[in-house]
């Protein structure tokens, strides 16, 4: 019984690690990614790195040091930027969706996302999940 429980915990831990972002040392980030960051955001400082879904995410700024988050592919191509915003700045449809689909839950973080094509969307963190909404506040997906 103990062995089964232990194996289950190990398998769950490995599965969780495989799908979540992993901290990466700056030395392990490709030069193409670091130079792309500095070219696009020359004022970025005290950057921390994560690797998620094969891409590299740079985080910096604010109290959490993650008010700015930028994702690049391994070859240095820009994917998206997320800037932390006050929850009150989310489109009204976001609060309506959360109230209907997550009764009693609160939005704990909010971000404005701009992708490589300049398209804007929004993220709202609820119960540890990132809910993604379009520019008008319509639900798109869980990220």
C-alpha positions in Angstrom: 0.0 0.0 0.0 2.8 2.4 0.9 4.6 1.6 -2.3 1.5 2.2 -4.4 0.9 5.6 -2.7 4.6 6.6 -3.2 4.6 5.6 -6.8 1.3 7.5 -7.4 2.8 10.6 -5.7 6.0 10.4 -7.9 4.0 10.0 -11.1 1.8 12.9 -10.2 4.8 15.0 -9.4 6.5 14.2 -12.8 3.3 14.9 -14.7 2.8 18.2 -13.0 6.4 19.2 -13.7 6.1 18.3 -17.3 3.2 20.7 -18.0 4.2 23.6 -15.8 6.9 26.2 -16.4 10.4 25.3 -15.1 12.9 27.9 -13.8 15.9 28.1 -16.1 19.3 29.7 -15.3 20.3 32.6 -17.6 23.3 30.6 -18.7 20.9 27.9 -20.1 18.9 30.4 -22.2 20.1 30.5 -25.9 21.9 33.7 -26.9 19.4 34.2 -29.7 16.6 34.5 -27.0 18.6 36.8 -24.7 19.6 39.1 -27.6 16.0 39.2 -28.9 14.9 40.3 -25.4 17.4 43.0 -25.1 16.7 44.3 -28.7 12.9 44.4 -28.1 13.0 45.5 -24.4 16.4 47.2 -23.7 15.2 48.4 -20.3 14.5 44.9 -19.0 16.6 44.2 -15.9 16.8 41.6 -13.2 15.3 39.1 -15.6 14.4 35.6 -14.5 13.8 32.8 -17.0 11.4 29.9 -17.3 10.9 27.3 -20.0 7.4 26.2 -20.9 6.1 24.3 -23.9 9.6 24.5 -25.5 9.7 28.3 -25.4 11.6 30.7 -23.1 9.8 33.2 -20.9 11.5 36.3 -19.5 10.0 37.9 -16.4 10.9 41.3 -14.8 9.5 44.3 -13.0 7.1 45.2 -10.3 6.8 43.9 -6.7 6.5 40.3 -7.9 9.3 40.8 -10.4 6.9 39.3 -13.0 4.9 42.4 -14.0 6.3 41.9 -17.5 6.4 38.5 -19.1 7.7 37.9 -22.6 7.8 34.6 -24.5 10.3 33.8 -27.3 10.9 30.6 -29.3 14.3 29.0 -29.0 15.4 30.8 -32.1 14.5 34.2 -30.6 11.2 34.8 -32.4 8.8 36.9 -30.3 5.6 35.1 -29.3 3.8 37.3 -26.8 4.1 39.8 -24.0 1.9 39.8 -20.9 1.8 43.0 -18.7 0.2 42.8 -15.3 -2.8 45.0 -15.0 -5.2 45.9 -12.1 -8.1 43.4 -12.1 -10.5 46.4 -12.5 -9.0 47.0 -15.9 -10.2 43.7 -17.4 -13.1 44.0 -19.8 -16.5 43.7 -18.0 -17.3 40.3 -19.7 -14.4 38.7 -17.7 -16.0 39.3 -14.3 -19.4 38.1 -15.7 -17.8 34.9 -17.0 -15.9 34.2 -13.8 -19.0 34.8 -11.6 -21.1 32.4 -13.8 -18.5 29.6 -14.2 -16.5 29.9 -10.9 -19.2 30.9 -8.3 -17.6 32.4 -5.1 -14.1 32.5 -6.7 -12.1 35.7 -7.2 -9.7 36.7 -9.9 -6.3 36.8 -8.2 -4.2 38.2 -11.1 -4.8 39.9 -14.4 -2.8 40.5 -17.5 -3.0 42.2 -20.9 -1.5 40.0 -23.6 -0.1 41.3 -26.9 0.9 38.6 -29.5 3.4 38.9 -32.3 0.7 40.2 -34.7 -0.2 43.0 -32.2 -3.5 41.3 -31.3 -4.7 42.0 -27.7 -6.3 39.5 -25.3 -6.6 39.2 -21.5 -5.7 36.6 -18.9 -7.4 36.3 -15.6 -6.1 33.8 -13.0 -8.8 32.0 -11.1 -8.2 29.0 -8.8 -4.6 28.7 -10.2 -5.8 28.6 -13.8 -5.2 31.2 -16.5 -8.4 32.0 -18.3 -7.9 33.7 -21.6 -10.4 36.2 -23.0 -10.5 38.2 -26.3 -10.3 42.0 -26.5 -14.1 42.3 -25.7 -14.0 40.0 -22.7 -15.3 36.8 -24.3 -13.9 33.6 -23.0 -11.5 31.8 -25.4 -9.7 29.0 -23.4 -7.9 27.9 -20.3 -4.2 28.2 -20.8 
